[in-house]
């Protein structure tokens, strides 16, 4: 691992944030006394925040394939793999993460939150099966919601930035990306149109097959009715 040269500082402008529950600082941080456990716990929070959908989880391999994390976990007396297993075990025993048997002999880890506990219950009842993760830690960084807005809608203002931050906390990034794509395709480059689509998907439910915009029915749906008011003619 390269010698640490010092942190040059966070980048200028608006950057994507990783939400961390307040209880992590008030209850867990004072109790965690192992650096590897702390690193794995924070990495898990970061990784889960970059997923979408109700079931958010990761497997050991999603951490093991990140070379920078593995280098950071390595220490005398343990291989990186052993250090990872030790850190994960400590986080599970602490109660930060929950662990359950996945498919084909794998184990999944979730954050110990109401949603995480519901995910474990659904898995144990056979109501849900872990699938291939779209977003694992090694994916190239996806555009932030702010850069997506600037690329597709227009310049950022402080008010719009606050609105986008609220949207990012309320909807999966994949939904926001698709809603912005529909705005461009339908000549409705304004946030009100994007927000109307997101609210519609949240209320009505989203059929991935029909809402992709690749059918005549889907294209007509987002240019008529309540959506027509937001389209530029």
MIDOSE-1310 file (N, C-alpha, C; in nm, 2 decimals, decimal comma, always signed):
residues 233
xxxx	+0,08/-0,12/+0,00/+0,00/+0,00/+0,00/+0,09/+0,12/+0,00; +0,06/+0,22/-0,08/+0,13/+0,34/-0,09/+0,13/+0,42/+0,04; +0,24/+0,49/+0,08/+0,24/+0,57/+0,20/+0,14/+0,68/+0,19; +0,07/+0,70/+0,30/-0,03/+0,80/+0,31/+0,04/+0,94/+0,30
xxxx	+0,00/+1,02/+0,20/+0,06/+1,15/+0,18/-0,01/+1,26/+0,24; -0,12/+1,23/+0,31/-0,20/+1,34/+0,36/-0,32/+1,37/+0,28; -0,43/+1,40/+0,35/-0,56/+1,43/+0,28/-0,56/+1,57/+0,23; -0,59/+1,59/+0,10/-0,58/+1,72/+0,04/-0,71/+1,80/+0,06
xxxx	-0,81/+1,74/+0,12/-0,93/+1,81/+0,15/-1,05/+1,77/+0,06; -1,17/+1,79/+0,11/-1,29/+1,75/+0,03/-1,30/+1,84/-0,09; -1,36/+1,79/-0,20/-1,37/+1,87/-0,32/-1,46/+1,99/-0,31; -1,44/+2,09/-0,39/-1,52/+2,20/-0,39/-1,66/+2,17/-0,45
xxxx	-1,76/+2,25/-0,41/-1,89/+2,23/-0,47/-1,97/+2,12/-0,40; -2,08/+2,09/-0,46/-2,18/+1,99/-0,40/-2,13/+1,85/-0,43; -2,12/+1,77/-0,33/-2,08/+1,63/-0,35/-2,18/+1,54/-0,29; -2,18/+1,41/-0,33/-2,27/+1,32/-0,28/-2,24/+1,28/-0,14
xxxx	-2,34/+1,28/-0,05/-2,32/+1,25/+0,09/-2,36/+1,11/+0,12; -2,31/+1,05/+0,23/-2,35/+0,92/+0,28/-2,42/+0,94/+0,41; -2,55/+0,90/+0,42/-2,62/+0,92/+0,55/-2,57/+0,83/+0,66; -2,54/+0,88/+0,77/-2,50/+0,80/+0,89/-2,60/+0,82/+1,00
xxxx	-2,66/+0,72/+1,05/-2,76/+0,74/+1,17/-2,69/+0,81/+1,28; -2,76/+0,90/+1,35/-2,70/+0,97/+1,47/-2,66/+0,87/+1,57; -2,73/+0,76/+1,59/-2,69/+0,66/+1,69/-2,56/+0,60/+1,67; -2,51/+0,61/+1,55/-2,37/+0,56/+1,52/-2,27/+0,64/+1,60
xxxx	-2,29/+0,77/+1,61/-2,20/+0,85/+1,68/-2,23/+0,85/+1,83; -2,35/+0,85/+1,87/-2,38/+0,86/+2,01/-2,37/+0,72/+2,09; -2,39/+0,61/+2,02/-2,38/+0,48/+2,09/-2,27/+0,39/+2,04; -2,25/+0,38/+1,91/-2,15/+0,29/+1,86/-2,01/+0,34/+1,87
xxxx	-1,99/+0,46/+1,82/-1,85/+0,52/+1,81/-1,78/+0,51/+1,95; -1,85/+0,55/+2,06/-1,77/+0,54/+2,19/-1,74/+0,40/+2,23; -1,82/+0,30/+2,17/-1,80/+0,16/+2,22/-1,70/+0,09/+2,13; -1,69/+0,12/+2,00/-1,60/+0,05/+1,91/-1,45/+0,08/+1,94
xxxx	-1,38/-0,03/+1,97/-1,24/-0,01/+2,01/-1,14/-0,09/+1,92; -1,19/-0,12/+1,80/-1,11/-0,19/+1,70/-1,12/-0,12/+1,57; -1,00/-0,09/+1,52/-1,00/+0,00/+1,40/-1,06/-0,08/+1,28; -1,03/-0,21/+1,26/-1,09/-0,28/+1,15/-1,24/-0,28/+1,16
xxxx	-1,30/-0,30/+1,27/-1,44/-0,30/+1,29/-1,50/-0,16/+1,25; -1,43/-0,06/+1,29/-1,48/+0,08/+1,25/-1,47/+0,10/+1,10; -1,37/+0,05/+1,04/-1,35/+0,07/+0,89/-1,46/-0,01/+0,82; -1,49/-0,13/+0,86/-1,59/-0,22/+0,79/-1,73/-0,16/+0,82
xxxx	-1,75/-0,11/+0,94/-1,88/-0,06/+0,97/-1,91/+0,07/+0,88; -1,82/+0,16/+0,87/-1,83/+0,28/+0,79/-1,84/+0,24/+0,64; -1,76/+0,14/+0,60/-1,77/+0,10/+0,46/-1,90/+0,04/+0,42; -1,96/-0,04/+0,52/-2,09/-0,10/+0,50/-2,20/+0,01/+0,49
xxxx	-2,19/+0,11/+0,57/-2,28/+0,23/+0,56/-2,27/+0,29/+0,42; -2,15/+0,31/+0,37/-2,13/+0,37/+0,24/-2,18/+0,29/+0,13; -2,15/+0,16/+0,14/-2,20/+0,06/+0,03/-2,35/+0,05/+0,03; -2,41/+0,04/+0,14/-2,56/+0,02/+0,14/-2,63/+0,15/+0,09
xxxx	-2,57/+0,27/+0,12/-2,63/+0,39/+0,08/-2,63/+0,41/-0,07; -2,54/+0,33/-0,14/-2,53/+0,34/-0,29/-2,62/+0,24/-0,36; -2,70/+0,17/-0,28/-2,80/+0,08/-0,34/-2,93/+0,14/-0,35; -3,02/+0,08/-0,42/-3,16/+0,12/-0,42/-3,26/+0,00/-0,39
xxxx	-3,38/+0,04/-0,37/-3,48/-0,07/-0,34/-3,49/-0,09/-0,19; -3,59/-0,18/-0,15/-3,62/-0,21/-0,01/-3,51/-0,30/+0,05; -3,46/-0,40/-0,02/-3,37/-0,49/+0,03/-3,22/-0,44/+0,00; -3,16/-0,39/+0,10/-3,02/-0,34/+0,08/-2,93/-0,43/+0,16
xxxx	-2,83/-0,49/+0,10/-2,75/-0,59/+0,17/-2,61/-0,60/+0,09; -2,52/-0,66/+0,16/-2,39/-0,69/+0,08/-2,34/-0,83/+0,13; -2,26/-0,89/+0,05/-2,19/-1,01/+0,09/-2,04/-0,99/+0,12; -1,98/-1,08/+0,18/-1,84/-1,07/+0,21/-1,76/-1,03/+0,08
xxxx	-1,79/-1,09/-0,03/-1,71/-1,07/-0,15/-1,72/-0,93/-0,20; -1,82/-0,86/-0,17/-1,83/-0,72/-0,21/-1,73/-0,63/-0,14; -1,69/-0,67/-0,02/-1,59/-0,60/+0,05/-1,45/-0,65/+0,01; -1,44/-0,78/-0,01/-1,31/-0,84/-0,04/-1,26/-0,80/-0,17
xxxx	-1,35/-0,76/-0,27/-1,30/-0,73/-0,40/-1,26/-0,58/-0,41; -1,27/-0,51/-0,30/-1,22/-0,37/-0,30/-1,08/-0,37/-0,24; -0,98/-0,36/-0,33/-0,84/-0,37/-0,29/-0,80/-0,26/-0,19; -0,86/-0,14/-0,20/-0,82/-0,03/-0,11/-0,87/-0,06/+0,03
xxxx	-0,99/-0,12/+0,04/-1,04/-0,16/+0,17/-0,95/-0,27/+0,23; -0,92/-0,37/+0,15/-0,84/-0,48/+0,20/-0,70/-0,44/+0,24; -0,64/-0,35/+0,17/-0,51/-0,29/+0,21/-0,52/-0,22/+0,34; -0,63/-0,15/+0,36/-0,65/-0,07/+0,48/-0,68/-0,16/+0,60
xxxx	-0,73/-0,28/+0,58/-0,76/-0,37/+0,69/-0,64/-0,46/+0,73; -0,54/-0,47/+0,64/-0,43/-0,56/+0,66/-0,35/-0,51/+0,78; -0,30/-0,60/+0,87/-0,21/-0,57/+0,98/-0,13/-0,69/+1,02; -0,03/-0,67/+1,10/+0,06/-0,78/+1,13/-0,02/-0,90/+1,20
xxxx	+0,02/-1,02/+1,16/-0,04/-1,13/+1,22/-0,16/-1,19/+1,15; -0,22/-1,11/+1,06/-0,34/-1,16/+0,98/-0,33/-1,13/+0,84; -0,38/-1,22/+0,76/-0,39/-1,19/+0,61/-0,51/-1,09/+0,60; -0,52/-1,02/+0,48/-0,63/-0,93/+0,46/-0,77/-1,00/+0,48
xxxx	-0,77/-1,12/+0,42/-0,90/-1,19/+0,43/-0,94/-1,22/+0,58; -0,84/-1,26/+0,66/-0,86/-1,29/+0,80/-0,90/-1,17/+0,87; -0,84/-1,06/+0,84/-0,87/-0,93/+0,90/-1,02/-0,89/+0,87; -1,06/-0,91/+0,74/-1,19/-0,88/+0,70/-1,29/-0,96/+0,78
xxxx	-1,27/-1,09/+0,79/-1,36/-1,18/+0,86/-1,37/-1,14/+1,01; -1,25/-1,11/+1,07/-1,25/-1,06/+1,21/-1,33/-0,93/+1,23; -1,31/-0,84/+1,14/-1,39/-0,71/+1,15/-1,54/-0,73/+1,13; -1,58/-0,81/+1,03/-1,72/-0,84/+1,01/-1,78/-0,91/+1,14
xxxx	-1,71/-1,00/+1,19/-1,76/-1,07/+1,31/-1,78/-0,98/+1,43; -1,68/-0,89/+1,44/-1,69/-0,79/+1,55/-1,82/-0,70/+1,53; -1,84/-0,66/+1,40/-1,95/-0,57/+1,38/-2,09/-0,64/+1,40; -2,09/-0,77/+1,37/-2,21/-0,85/+1,39/-2,23/-0,87/+1,54
xxxx	-2,13/-0,90/+1,62/-2,14/-0,92/+1,76/-2,18/-0,79/+1,83; -2,13/-0,68/+1,78/-2,16/-0,55/+1,83/-2,31/-0,52/+1,81; -2,36/-0,57/+1,70/-2,50/-0,54/+1,66/-2,52/-0,43/+1,56; -2,40/-0,39/+1,50/-2,41/-0,29/+1,39/-2,47/-0,35/+1,27
xxxx	-2,42/-0,47/+1,24/-2,46/-0,55/+1,12/-2,54/-0,67/+1,17; -2,63/-0,72/+1,08/-2,70/-0,84/+1,10/-2,65/-0,94/+0,99; -2,64/-1,06/+1,02/-2,59/-1,16/+0,92/-2,70/-1,27/+0,91; -2,71/-1,32/+0,78/-2,81/-1,43/+0,76/-2,75/-1,51/+0,64
xxxx	-2,80/-1,64/+0,63/-2,76/-1,73/+0,53/-2,83/-1,68/+0,40; -2,75/-1,67/+0,29/-2,80/-1,63/+0,16/-2,82/-1,75/+0,08; -2,79/-1,74/-0,05/-2,80/-1,86/-0,14/-2,67/-1,92/-0,17; -2,67/-2,05/-0,20/-2,55/-2,12/-0,24/-2,43/-2,10/-0,14
xxxx	-2,47/-2,11/-0,01/-2,37/-2,11/+0,09/-2,32/-1,98/+0,13; -2,37/-1,87/+0,07/-2,32/-1,74/+0,10/-2,39/-1,68/+0,22; -2,33/-1,57/+0,28/-2,40/-1,50/+0,39/-2,42/-1,36/+0,34; -2,53/-1,30/+0,39/-2,55/-1,16/+0,36/-2,55/-1,08/+0,49
xxxx	-2,51/-0,95/+0,47/-2,51/-0,86/+0,58/-2,60/-0,74/+0,56; -2,67/-0,70/+0,66/-2,76/-0,58/+0,65/-2,73/-0,49/+0,77; -2,77/-0,37/+0,75/-2,76/-0,27/+0,87/-2,87/-0,30/+0,97; -2,84/-0,30/+1,10/-2,93/-0,33/+1,20/-3,03/-0,21/+1,22
xxxx	-3,12/-0,20/+1,12/-3,23/-0,10/+1,12/-3,36/-0,17/+1,10; -3,47/-0,10/+1,12/-3,60/-0,17/+1,09/-3,61/-0,23/+0,95; -3,56/-0,16/+0,85/-3,56/-0,22/+0,72/-3,46/-0,34/+0,70; -3,35/-0,33/+0,77/-3,26/-0,44/+0,77/-3,31/-0,56/+0,83
xxxx	-3,38/-0,54/+0,95/-3,44/-0,65/+1,02/-3,55/-0,71/+0,93; -3,63/-0,63/+0,87/-3,74/-0,68/+0,78/-3,68/-0,76/+0,66; -3,57/-0,72/+0,61/-3,50/-0,79/+0,50/-3,46/-0,93/+0,55; -3,41/-0,94/+0,67/-3,37/-1,07/+0,72/-3,49/-1,16/+0,74
xxxx	-3,60/-1,10/+0,79/-3,72/-1,18/+0,82/-3,78/-1,23/+0,68; -3,78/-1,14/+0,58/-3,83/-1,18/+0,45/-3,75/-1,29/+0,39; -3,62/-1,29/+0,41/-3,53/-1,39/+0,36/-3,56/-1,52/+0,43; -3,58/-1,52/+0,57/-3,60/-1,64/+0,64/-3,74/-1,70/+0,61
xxxx	-3,83/-1,62/+0,57/-3,97/-1,67/+0,54/-3,98/-1,71/+0,40; -3,87/-1,70/+0,32/-3,88/-1,73/+0,18/-3,95/-1,63/+0,09; -3,97/-1,51/+0,14/-4,04/-1,41/+0,07/-3,95/-1,33/-0,02; -3,82/-1,35/-0,01/-3,72/-1,27/-0,09/-3,60/-1,35/-0,10
xxxx	-3,53/-1,35/-0,21/-3,41/-1,42/-0,24/-3,30/-1,32/-0,28; -3,18/-1,32/-0,23/-3,08/-1,22/-0,27/-3,05/-1,24/-0,42; -3,04/-1,14/-0,49/-3,01/-1,14/-0,63/-2,88/-1,07/-0,66; -2,84/-1,06/-0,78/-2,71/-1,00/-0,82/-2,72/-0,85/-0,78
xxxx	-2,63/-0,79/-0,71/-2,63/-0,65/-0,68/-2,59/-0,57/-0,80; -2,67/-0,47/-0,82/-2,64/-0,37/-0,93/-2,52/-0,29/-0,89; -2,52/-0,25/-0,76/-2,42/-0,16/-0,72/-2,33/-0,22/-0,61; -2,22/-0,27/-0,65/-2,12/-0,31/-0,56/-2,01/-0,21/-0,55
xxxx	-1,92/-0,22/-0,45/-1,83/-0,11/-0,42/-1,73/-0,08/-0,53; -1,71/-0,17/-0,63/-1,61/-0,14/-0,73/-1,66/-0,07/-0,85; -1,79/-0,05/-0,86/-1,84/+0,02/-0,98/-1,79/+0,16/-0,99; -1,77/+0,20/-1,11/-1,73/+0,34/-1,13/-1,83/+0,43/-1,07
xxxx	-1,78/+0,54/-1,02/-1,88/+0,64/-0,96/-1,98/+0,68/-1,05; -2,11/+0,67/-1,01/-2,21/+0,72/-1,10/-2,23/+0,87/-1,08; -2,29/+0,93/-1,17/-2,31/+1,08/-1,16/-2,39/+1,11/-1,03; -2,36/+1,22/-0,97/-2,44/+1,26/-0,85/-2,57/+1,32/-0,90
xxxx	-2,67/+1,33/-0,81/-2,79/+1,38/-0,85/-2,77/+1,53/-0,90; -2,67/+1,60/-0,84/-2,65/+1,74/-0,88/-2,59/+1,75/-1,02; -2,50/+1,66/-1,05/-2,44/+1,66/-1,19/-2,55/+1,62/-1,29; -2,63/+1,52/-1,25/-2,74/+1,48/-1,34/-2,83/+1,60/-1,37
xxxx	-2,86/+1,68/-1,27/-2,95/+1,79/-1,29/-2,88/+1,89/-1,38; -2,76/+1,92/-1,36/-2,69/+2,02/-1,44/-2,68/+1,97/-1,59; -2,66/+1,84/-1,61/-2,64/+1,79/-1,74/-2,77/+1,78/-1,82; -2,88/+1,76/-1,75/-3,01/+1,74/-1,81/-3,11/+1,85/-1,80
xxxx	-3,11/+1,92/-1,69/-3,21/+2,02/-1,66/-3,16/+2,16/-1,67; -3,06/+2,20/-1,59/-3,01/+2,34/-1,60/-2,92/+2,37/-1,48; -2,88/+2,49/-1,47/-2,79/+2,53/-1,36/-2,85/+2,51/-1,22; -2,76/+2,48/-1,13/-2,80/+2,46/-0,99/-2,82/+2,60/-0,92
xxxx	-2,91/+2,60/-0,83/-2,93/+2,72/-0,74/-2,93/+2,66/-0,60; -2,91/+2,74/-0,49/-2,91/+2,68/-0,36/-3,05/+2,62/-0,32; -3,16/+2,68/-0,37/-3,29/+2,62/-0,35/-3,31/+2,49/-0,41; -3,26/+2,48/-0,54/-3,27/+2,35/-0,61/-3,18/+2,25/-0,55
xxxx	-3,06/+2,29/-0,50/-2,97/+2,19/-0,43/-3,04/+2,13/-0,31; -3,11/+2,21/-0,23/-3,18/+2,16/-0,12/-3,29/+2,06/-0,16; -3,36/+2,10/-0,27/-3,47/+2,01/-0,32/-3,41/+1,88/-0,36; -3,30/+1,88/-0,43/-3,24/+1,76/-0,48/-3,19/+1,67/-0,37
xxxx	-3,14/+1,74/-0,26/-3,10/+1,66/-0,15/-3,21/+1,58/-0,08; -3,33/+1,65/-0,08/-3,45/+1,59/-0,02/-3,49/+1,47/-0,11; -3,48/+1,49/-0,24/-3,52/+1,39/-0,34/-3,43/+1,27/-0,33; -3,30/+1,29/-0,31/-3,21/+1,18/-0,30/-3,23/+1,09/-0,18
xxxx	-3,28/+1,16/-0,07/-3,31/+1,08/+0,05/-3,45/+1,01/+0,04; -3,53/+1,05/-0,06/-3,67/+0,99/-0,07/-3,68/+0,89/-0,18; -3,60/+0,89/-0,28/-3,61/+0,80/-0,40/-3,48/+0,74/-0,43; -3,48/+0,62/-0,49/-3,36/+0,56/-0,54/-3,30/+0,64/-0,65
xxxx	-3,17/+0,65/-0,66/-3,10/+0,73/-0,76/-3,14/+0,67/-0,90; -3,16/+0,54/-0,91/-3,19/+0,49/-1,04/-3,33/+0,55/-1,09; -3,42/+0,57/-1,00/-3,55/+0,63/-1,04/-3,53/+0,77/-1,08; -3,44/+0,85/-1,01/-3,42/+0,99/-1,05/-3,35/+0,99/-1,18
xxxx	-3,26/+0,91/-1,21/-3,19/+0,90/-1,34/-3,29/+0,88/-1,45; -3,38/+0,78/-1,43/-3,48/+0,75/-1,53/-3,58/+0,86/-1,55; -3,62/+0,92/-1,44/-3,72/+1,03/-1,45/-3,66/+1,15/-1,53; -3,53/+1,18/-1,50/-3,46/+1,28/-1,58/-3,45/+1,25/-1,73
xxxx	-3,43/+1,12/-1,75/-3,42/+1,08/-1,89/-3,55/+1,10/-1,96; -3,66/+1,07/-1,89/-3,79/+1,09/-1,95/-3,82/+1,24/-1,97; -3,77/+1,32/-1,88/-3,78/+1,47/-1,90/-3,71/+1,52/-2,02; -3,60/+1,47/-2,05/-3,52/+1,50/-2,17/-3,59/+1,45/-2,30
xxxx	-3,64/+1,33/-2,29/-3,70/+1,27/-2,41/-3,83/+1,34/-2,44; -3,90/+1,39/-2,34/-4,03/+1,45/-2,36/-4,03/+1,60/-2,36; -3,91/+1,66/-2,38/-3,90/+1,80/-2,39/-3,96/+1,87/-2,27; -3,93/+1,82/-2,15/-3,98/+1,87/-2,02/-3,87/+1,89/-1,93
xxxx	-3,77/+1,97/-1,96/-3,65/+1,99/-1,88/-3,68/+2,08/-1,76; -3,75/+2,03/-1,67/-3,78/+2,11/-1,55/-3,80/+2,01/-1,43; -3,76/+2,06/-1,31/-3,77/+1,97/-1,20/-3,91/+1,93/-1,16; -4,01/+2,01/-1,18/-4,15/+1,98/-1,15/-4,19/+1,86/-1,22
xxxx	-4,15/+1,84/-1,35/-4,19/+1,73/-1,43/-4,12/+1,60/-1,37; -3,99/+1,61/-1,34/-3,92/+1,50/-1,28/-3,99/+1,46/-1,15; -4,02/+1,56/-1,06/-4,08/+1,53/-0,93/-4,22/+1,47/-0,95; -4,29/+1,51/-1,05/-4,43/+1,45/-1,07/-4,42/+1,31/-1,10
xxxx	-4,32/+1,27/-1,18/-4,30/+1,13/-1,22/-4,26/+1,05/-1,10; -4,17/+1,10/-1,02/-4,12/+1,03/-0,89/-4,24/+1,01/-0,80; -4,32/+1,11/-0,78/-4,43/+1,10/-0,69/-4,53/+1,00/-0,74; -4,55/+0,99/-0,88/-4,64/+0,90/-0,94/-4,59/+0,76/-0,92
xxxx	-4,46/+0,73/-0,94/-4,40/+0,60/-0,91/-4,41/+0,56/-0,77; -4,39/+0,66/-0,68/-4,40/+0,62/-0,54/-4,54/+0,59/-0,49; -4,64/+0,66/-0,55/-4,78/+0,64/-0,51/-4,84/+0,52/-0,58; -4,82/+0,52/-0,71/-4,89/+0,42/-0,80/-4,81/+0,29/-0,80
xxxx	-4,69/+0,29/-0,77/-4,60/+0,18/-0,79/-4,54/+0,18/-0,93; -4,43/+0,12/-0,94/-4,36/+0,13/-1,07/-4,34/-0,01/-1,13; -4,39/-0,02/-1,25/-4,37/-0,14/-1,33/-4,25/-0,12/-1,41; -4,14/-0,19/-1,38/-4,01/-0,17/-1,45/-4,03/-0,19/-1,60
xxxx	-4,11/-0,28/-1,64/-4,13/-0,32/-1,78/-4,20/-0,21/-1,86; -4,29/-0,14/-1,79/-4,37/-0,04/-1,86/-4,32/+0,10/-1,84; -4,24/+0,13/-1,74/-4,20/+0,26/-1,71/-4,07/+0,30/-1,77; -4,01/+0,22/-1,85/-3,88/+0,25/-1,90/-3,89/+0,34/-2,02
xxxx	-4,01/+0,36/-2,07/-4,02/+0,45/-2,18/-3,99/+0,39/-2,32; -3,98/+0,26/-2,32/-3,95/+0,19/-2,45/-4,07/+0,13/-2,52; -4,19/+0,18/-2,47/-4,32/+0,13/-2,54/-4,40/+0,25/-2,57; -4,49/+0,24/-2,67/-4,58/+0,35/-2,71/-4,67/+0,39/-2,59
xxxx	-4,71/+0,29/-2,51/-4,80/+0,32/-2,40/-4,72/+0,40/-2,30; -4,60/+0,36/-2,27/-4,52/+0,44/-2,17/-4,49/+0,58/-2,22; -4,46/+0,59/-2,34/-4,43/+0,73/-2,40/-4,55/+0,82/-2,39; -4,67/+0,76/-2,42/-4,79/+0,84/-2,42/-4,83/+0,88/-2,27
xxxx	-4,80/+0,79/-2,18/-4,84/+0,82/-2,04/-4,77/+0,94/-1,99; -4,65/+0,96/-2,03/-4,57/+1,07/-1,97/-4,57/+1,20/-2,05; -4,66/+1,21/-2,15/-4,68/+1,33/-2,22/-4,83/+1,38/-2,22; -4,92/+1,30/-2,15/-5,06/+1,34/-2,15/-5,10/+1,36/-2,00
xxxx	-5,22/+1,40/-1,98/-5,28/+1,41/-1,85/-5,20/+1,51/-1,76; -5,18/+1,48/-1,64/-5,12/+1,57/-1,54/-4,97/+1,61/-1,59; -4,91/+1,53/-1,67/-4,77/+1,56/-1,70/-4,76/+1,66/-1,82; -4,87/+1,68/-1,89/-4,87/+1,76/-2,01/-4,84/+1,91/-1,97
xxxx	-4,88/+1,95/-1,85/-4,86/+2,09/-1,81/-4,71/+2,13/-1,80; -4,63/+2,03/-1,78/-4,48/+2,06/-1,76/-4,40/+2,05/-1,89; -4,46/+2,02/-2,00/-4,39/+2,00/-2,12/-4,39/+2,13/-2,20; -4,27/+2,16/-2,26/-4,25/+2,28/-2,34/-4,30/+2,25/-2,48
x	-4,38/+2,34/-2,54/-4,43/+2,32/-2,67/-4,38/+2,43/-2,76
